[in-house]
Amino acid sequence: MEIGTPMSLTPAEYQDYSMQQSLRSYFRQKNEEEFQKATNKQFNLTDMQFNIG
């Protein structure tokens, strides 16, 4: 939780702020899930994947 200088927001500004926080939280969660999948994946020599570009 951030502690800073208090400020007043209009309802529209608060809605924008709330939406930004919600999206940030959503994508952090999705990135964490993808990271966990990648770290739990076992290394397999027969399953080599290359990105040629």
C-alpha positions, -999 to +999 in steps of 0.1 A: +000+000+000+013+034-010+012+063+014+015+097-001-001+131-003-039+128-002-057+142-032-093+146-043-106+128-074-137+134-094-159+103-098-146+099-134-110+102-123-115+077-095-132+053-120-101+056-143-078+051-114-097+021-102-098+006-137-060+010-141-054-007-107-077-035-117-060-041-150-026-039-134-036-065-108-052-088-135-021-088-157+003-093-128-017-124-118-017-137-154+021-131-157+026-149-124+006-179-136+026-181-168+059-178-149+048-207-126+039-229-155+073-222-171+092-230-139+073-262-133+079-275-168+104-304-168+134-303-192+132-329-220+158-333-246+133-348-271+110-317-268+133-290-280+115-259-293+132-232-313+119-198-324+133-193-359+119-160-361 
